[in-house]
């Protein structure tokens, strides 16, 4: 397991980088009131991101492309795009699979550029490794709508849906949830995926908020490779927690990393550690229903996918983006099992009526497209 750094909020750990040092601050220094205010604020969904109707749809022959990554979340997006295009009354998106590697993503982007779609739906790729390929797509006149891409127009992302602002909020919310849950002397581990650009954004926000509201909390930072999700990630986490039995809270910058973790924890006899993270996939939500995950910053995948489609059509047909599409906001909500519906197979939704909302927003486009 790659352990990037281990610190308390106030001081760095031992030279081996694996362990948590003692804090110079006391439990009484925690600003519980401020943490509770954040938790209460985000226990309700943030605003709906589309407030202006489409006036027209895609022209005949225009198509939208999707560069599908290898993660379960990308598979969920693909399903939701199918529902979205049916609701909009337009042709299905053209899906090109990019896989896990930078080479696979670059090959997929080259294929998409050659096909010359009206717009590209792009998941959370690493701009450091494929940024040049993305700029080439954009320079070819193909507008790009992101989904968790940590960039904006300067990087070739015309609509940064679920952009940096959302990941800053996620890190902040998780820090304050941990403080409220475990108190001012909590021992926290933050599991992150270094291959994902958004990990850096949420980690920085988490660290800043924890330092501000809980200087007496201890925190370790542990990297979990993206390729281990769904395979060895649970055993890596179990081994880490066994090596650090004083851990109170385990947080995941992407809760998808915790897929399969609850049964592994039970088998290891680890029952007292509280588990939370960002952007749960359906498997995480089922674990939450069963009591294996305590909380999550729910990312509304349905609204995200439909907002992307809406933005793609706006860009392809010269209609203005909404303010939230420009800033990258999609609905977030801090959720527990009490917030979940009976069926979690399509992910979390802060706005369960989102299909009807978009159907009304797209009514003119269906007639005029």
C-alpha positions as CSV (number, residue, x, y, z in Angstrom):
1,X,0.0,0.0,0.0
2,X,1.3,3.4,-0.9
3,X,1.1,5.8,2.1
4,X,1.7,9.3,0.8
5,X,1.8,11.2,4.1
6,X,0.6,10.9,7.7
7,X,0.0,13.9,9.8
8,X,-2.0,15.5,12.5
9,X,-3.5,18.7,11.5
10,X,-0.9,20.5,13.5
11,X,2.2,18.5,13.0
12,X,3.9,15.9,10.7
13,X,4.3,12.3,11.7
14,X,7.3,10.2,12.1
15,X,10.0,9.9,9.4
16,X,8.6,6.7,8.0
17,X,5.4,8.5,6.9
18,X,3.2,5.8,8.4
19,X,1.5,6.7,11.6
20,X,-0.1,9.6,13.3
21,X,1.8,11.9,15.6
22,X,0.5,13.4,18.8
23,X,-1.3,16.7,18.4
24,X,-0.3,20.0,20.0
25,X,-3.9,21.1,20.2
26,X,-6.6,20.0,22.7
27,X,-10.0,18.5,22.1
28,X,-11.5,21.7,23.4
29,X,-10.1,23.7,20.5
30,X,-12.5,22.0,18.1
31,X,-15.1,24.3,16.6
32,X,-18.0,21.9,16.8
33,X,-20.6,24.7,16.2
34,X,-19.1,25.5,12.9
35,X,-18.8,21.9,11.9
36,X,-22.4,21.2,12.9
37,X,-23.5,24.2,10.8
38,X,-21.9,22.7,7.7
39,X,-23.4,19.3,8.3
40,X,-26.8,20.7,8.8
41,X,-26.6,22.9,5.7
42,X,-25.6,20.1,3.4
43,X,-28.0,17.6,4.9
44,X,-30.4,19.2,2.4
45,X,-29.7,19.1,-1.4
46,X,-27.9,22.0,-3.1
47,X,-29.7,23.8,-5.9
48,X,-31.0,22.3,-9.1
49,X,-28.5,23.2,-11.9
50,X,-30.7,23.8,-14.9
51,X,-33.2,26.7,-14.7
52,X,-33.6,27.6,-18.4
53,X,-35.4,25.5,-21.0
54,X,-33.8,24.3,-24.2
55,X,-35.3,26.1,-27.2
56,X,-34.2,23.5,-29.8
57,X,-32.6,20.1,-29.9
58,X,-29.8,18.6,-32.1
59,X,-30.0,19.0,-35.8
60,X,-30.6,15.9,-38.0
61,X,-27.3,14.0,-38.2
62,X,-25.8,15.6,-35.1
63,X,-24.7,13.1,-32.4
64,X,-23.1,13.3,-28.9
65,X,-20.1,11.1,-28.0
66,X,-19.2,9.6,-24.6
67,X,-15.7,8.5,-23.7
68,X,-16.5,5.8,-21.2
69,X,-13.9,5.0,-18.5
70,X,-13.6,1.5,-16.9
71,X,-15.2,2.4,-13.5
72,X,-18.7,1.4,-12.4
73,X,-19.6,5.1,-12.2
74,X,-18.9,5.5,-15.9
75,X,-21.1,2.4,-16.5
76,X,-23.9,4.1,-14.5
77,X,-23.5,7.3,-16.5
78,X,-23.9,5.3,-19.7
79,X,-27.2,4.0,-18.5
80,X,-28.4,7.4,-17.4
81,X,-27.4,8.9,-20.8
82,X,-29.7,6.3,-22.4
83,X,-32.6,7.4,-20.2
84,X,-31.7,11.1,-20.9
85,X,-31.7,10.8,-24.7
86,X,-35.0,9.0,-24.6
87,X,-36.4,11.8,-22.4
88,X,-35.0,14.5,-24.7
89,X,-36.3,12.6,-27.8
90,X,-32.8,12.5,-29.5
91,X,-30.5,9.8,-30.8
92,X,-28.5,7.7,-28.2
93,X,-25.0,8.8,-27.4
94,X,-22.1,7.1,-29.3
95,X,-20.0,5.4,-26.7
96,X,-16.2,4.9,-27.1
97,X,-14.5,2.9,-24.3
98,X,-11.2,4.3,-23.0
99,X,-10.2,1.9,-20.3
100,X,-8.0,2.6,-17.3
101,X,-4.8,3.7,-19.0
102,X,-3.8,7.0,-20.4
103,X,-2.9,5.3,-23.7
104,X,-6.5,3.9,-23.8
105,X,-8.0,7.3,-23.2
106,X,-5.8,8.9,-25.8
107,X,-6.8,6.3,-28.4
108,X,-10.4,6.8,-27.6
109,X,-10.1,10.5,-27.9
110,X,-8.4,10.2,-31.3
111,X,-11.2,8.0,-32.5
112,X,-13.8,10.5,-31.3
113,X,-12.0,13.4,-32.9
114,X,-12.1,11.5,-36.3
115,X,-15.9,10.9,-35.9
116,X,-16.5,14.7,-35.4
117,X,-19.5,14.5,-33.0
118,X,-21.5,17.6,-32.1
119,X,-20.2,17.4,-28.5
120,X,-18.2,15.1,-26.2
121,X,-19.2,13.9,-22.7
122,X,-15.9,13.3,-20.8
123,X,-15.6,11.6,-17.4
124,X,-13.0,12.3,-14.7
125,X,-9.7,11.8,-16.6
126,X,-6.3,13.0,-15.5
127,X,-5.5,16.3,-17.3
128,X,-1.8,15.8,-16.5
129,X,-1.6,12.7,-18.7
130,X,-4.2,13.3,-21.4
131,X,-4.6,17.1,-21.3
132,X,-2.9,17.6,-24.7
133,X,-5.3,15.1,-26.3
134,X,-8.3,16.9,-24.8
135,X,-7.1,20.2,-26.2
136,X,-6.8,18.7,-29.6
137,X,-10.4,17.5,-29.4
138,X,-11.5,21.0,-28.4
139,X,-9.4,22.7,-31.1
140,X,-11.1,20.5,-33.7
141,X,-14.3,22.4,-32.9
142,X,-15.9,19.7,-30.7
143,X,-17.3,21.2,-27.4
144,X,-16.5,19.1,-24.3
145,X,-18.7,18.6,-21.3
146,X,-16.9,17.3,-18.3
147,X,-18.1,15.0,-15.4
148,X,-15.6,15.5,-12.6
149,X,-12.8,16.8,-14.8
150,X,-10.7,19.3,-12.9
151,X,-10.5,22.0,-15.5
152,X,-12.5,24.6,-17.4
153,X,-12.4,26.5,-20.6
154,X,-8.6,27.1,-20.4
155,X,-8.1,23.4,-20.4
156,X,-10.6,22.8,-23.2
157,X,-13.5,21.9,-21.0
158,X,-16.4,24.1,-22.1
159,X,-18.8,23.0,-19.4
160,X,-17.0,21.7,-16.3
161,X,-20.1,19.8,-14.8
162,X,-19.2,18.4,-11.4
163,X,-16.1,20.5,-11.5
164,X,-13.6,21.7,-8.8
165,X,-16.2,23.6,-6.8
166,X,-18.1,20.4,-6.1
167,X,-15.0,18.5,-4.9
168,X,-14.0,21.4,-2.6
169,X,-17.4,21.1,-1.0
170,X,-17.1,17.3,-0.7
171,X,-13.8,17.6,1.2
172,X,-15.2,20.3,3.5
173,X,-18.4,18.3,4.3
174,X,-16.5,15.1,5.1
175,X,-14.1,17.0,7.4
176,X,-17.0,18.5,9.4
177,X,-19.0,15.2,9.5
178,X,-15.9,13.5,11.0
179,X,-15.6,16.2,13.6
180,X,-19.3,16.0,14.6
181,X,-19.2,12.2,14.6
182,X,-16.0,11.6,16.5
183,X,-15.3,14.8,18.4
184,X,-12.3,17.1,18.7
185,X,-9.7,14.4,19.2
186,X,-10.7,12.0,16.4
187,X,-8.2,9.9,14.6
188,X,-9.0,10.0,10.9
189,X,-7.7,8.2,7.8
190,X,-8.3,9.7,4.4
191,X,-8.1,7.2,1.6
192,X,-7.5,8.7,-1.8
193,X,-6.9,7.7,-5.5
194,X,-3.8,9.5,-6.8
195,X,-4.6,8.8,-10.4
196,X,-7.8,11.0,-10.2
197,X,-7.3,14.7,-10.5
198,X,-10.3,15.5,-8.2
199,X,-8.6,13.7,-5.3
200,X,-6.1,16.5,-4.9
201,X,-8.9,19.1,-4.9
202,X,-11.1,17.3,-2.3
203,X,-8.0,16.4,-0.2
204,X,-6.9,20.0,0.0
205,X,-10.4,21.2,1.0
206,X,-10.6,18.4,3.6
207,X,-7.2,19.3,5.1
208,X,-8.0,23.0,5.2
209,X,-11.4,22.5,6.9
210,X,-10.0,20.0,9.4
211,X,-7.2,22.4,10.4
212,X,-9.6,25.2,10.8
213,X,-12.3,23.4,12.9
214,X,-10.4,20.6,14.6
215,X,-6.7,21.3,15.2
216,X,-6.7,18.4,17.8
217,X,-7.8,15.8,15.3
218,X,-5.2,13.4,13.9
219,X,-5.2,12.4,10.3
220,X,-3.3,9.9,8.0
221,X,-3.4,10.1,4.2
222,X,-3.3,6.7,2.4
223,X,-3.2,6.2,-1.4
224,X,-5.3,3.4,-2.9
225,X,-4.5,2.7,-6.6
226,X,-7.4,3.0,-8.9
227,X,-6.7,-0.4,-10.4
228,X,-7.4,-2.1,-7.1
229,X,-11.0,-0.9,-6.8
230,X,-13.3,-4.0,-6.9
231,X,-10.3,-6.3,-6.3
232,X,-7.7,-5.8,-3.6
233,X,-8.8,-2.4,-2.3
234,X,-10.8,-3.9,0.6
235,X,-7.9,-6.0,1.8
236,X,-5.5,-3.0,1.6
237,X,-7.9,-0.9,3.8
238,X,-8.3,-3.8,6.3
239,X,-4.6,-4.2,6.6
240,X,-4.1,-0.5,7.1
241,X,-6.8,-0.3,9.8
242,X,-5.3,-3.4,11.6
243,X,-2.0,-1.6,11.6
244,X,-3.7,1.5,13.1
245,X,-6.2,0.2,15.6
246,X,-6.8,3.7,17.1
247,X,-8.5,4.9,13.9
248,X,-12.0,6.3,14.6
249,X,-13.1,7.5,11.1
250,X,-12.2,6.2,7.7
251,X,-13.0,8.6,4.9
252,X,-12.8,8.0,1.1
253,X,-12.3,10.7,-1.4
254,X,-14.2,8.4,-3.8
255,X,-16.5,6.0,-1.9
256,X,-16.3,3.7,-4.9
257,X,-13.0,2.6,-3.4
258,X,-14.9,1.1,-0.5
259,X,-16.8,-1.3,-2.8
260,X,-16.7,-4.7,-1.0
261,X,-15.2,-3.2,2.2
262,X,-18.0,-3.8,4.8
263,X,-17.9,-7.6,4.6
264,X,-14.1,-7.5,4.7
265,X,-14.2,-5.4,7.8
266,X,-16.7,-7.8,9.5
267,X,-14.5,-10.8,8.6
268,X,-11.5,-9.0,10.2
269,X,-13.5,-8.1,13.3
270,X,-13.3,-4.3,12.7
271,X,-16.7,-3.0,13.8
272,X,-16.0,0.4,15.5
273,X,-14.6,2.5,12.7
274,X,-17.1,4.8,11.1
275,X,-17.1,4.9,7.3
276,X,-18.0,7.7,4.9
277,X,-17.0,9.1,1.6
278,X,-17.9,11.0,-1.6
279,X,-20.0,10.0,-4.6
280,X,-21.4,6.6,-3.6
281,X,-22.1,4.1,-6.4
282,X,-25.2,1.8,-6.1
283,X,-23.1,-0.9,-4.3
284,X,-22.1,1.6,-1.7
285,X,-25.7,2.7,-1.2
286,X,-26.7,-0.9,-0.7
287,X,-24.0,-1.3,1.9
288,X,-25.3,1.9,3.6
289,X,-28.8,0.4,3.7
290,X,-27.3,-2.7,5.3
291,X,-25.4,-0.6,7.9
292,X,-21.9,-1.1,6.5
293,X,-21.4,2.6,5.5
294,X,-22.4,5.4,7.9
295,X,-22.6,8.4,5.6
296,X,-21.8,9.8,2.2
297,X,-21.8,13.0,0.3
298,X,-24.3,11.9,-2.3
299,X,-23.6,13.0,-5.8
300,X,-26.8,13.1,-7.8
301,X,-25.7,11.0,-10.8
302,X,-29.0,11.3,-12.6
303,X,-29.0,15.0,-12.5
304,X,-25.3,15.0,-13.4
305,X,-25.9,12.9,-16.5
306,X,-29.0,14.9,-17.6
307,X,-27.2,18.2,-17.0
308,X,-24.3,17.1,-19.1
309,X,-26.7,16.2,-22.0
310,X,-28.5,19.5,-21.6
311,X,-25.1,21.3,-21.7
312,X,-23.9,19.3,-24.7
313,X,-27.0,20.3,-26.7
314,X,-26.7,23.9,-25.7
315,X,-23.1,24.0,-26.8
316,X,-23.8,22.2,-30.1
317,X,-26.7,24.5,-30.9
318,X,-25.3,27.8,-29.7
319,X,-27.6,28.2,-26.7
320,X,-26.2,29.7,-23.5
321,X,-25.2,27.5,-20.6
322,X,-26.9,28.0,-17.2
323,X,-24.9,29.6,-14.4
324,X,-24.5,26.3,-12.6
325,X,-23.3,24.6,-15.8
326,X,-20.7,27.3,-16.1
327,X,-19.5,27.0,-12.5
328,X,-19.7,23.2,-12.5
329,X,-22.3,22.7,-9.7
330,X,-24.5,19.6,-9.5
331,X,-26.6,18.7,-6.5
332,X,-24.8,17.3,-3.4
333,X,-26.3,16.1,-0.1
334,X,-24.9,14.6,3.0
335,X,-26.9,11.3,3.4
336,X,-27.3,8.4,5.7
337,X,-29.4,5.3,5.4
338,X,-32.5,7.2,6.4
339,X,-32.3,9.3,3.2
340,X,-32.2,6.3,0.8
341,X,-35.1,5.0,-1.3
342,X,-36.0,1.4,-1.5
343,X,-34.3,1.0,-4.9
344,X,-30.7,2.3,-5.0
345,X,-29.8,0.6,-8.3
346,X,-29.7,3.9,-10.2
347,X,-27.6,5.7,-7.5
348,X,-28.5,8.6,-5.2
349,X,-30.8,11.4,-6.3
350,X,-31.3,14.6,-4.4
351,X,-34.2,15.3,-6.8
352,X,-36.1,12.1,-7.4
353,X,-38.4,13.9,-9.9
354,X,-35.4,15.0,-12.1
355,X,-36.7,13.1,-15.1
356,X,-40.0,15.1,-15.0
357,X,-38.1,18.3,-14.4
358,X,-35.9,17.8,-17.4
359,X,-38.8,16.6,-19.5
360,X,-40.5,19.9,-19.0
361,X,-37.3,21.9,-19.6
362,X,-36.8,20.0,-22.9
363,X,-40.3,20.2,-24.2
364,X,-39.6,22.9,-26.7
365,X,-36.4,21.0,-27.9
366,X,-38.4,17.9,-28.6
367,X,-40.8,19.8,-30.8
368,X,-38.1,22.0,-32.5
369,X,-35.3,19.5,-32.7
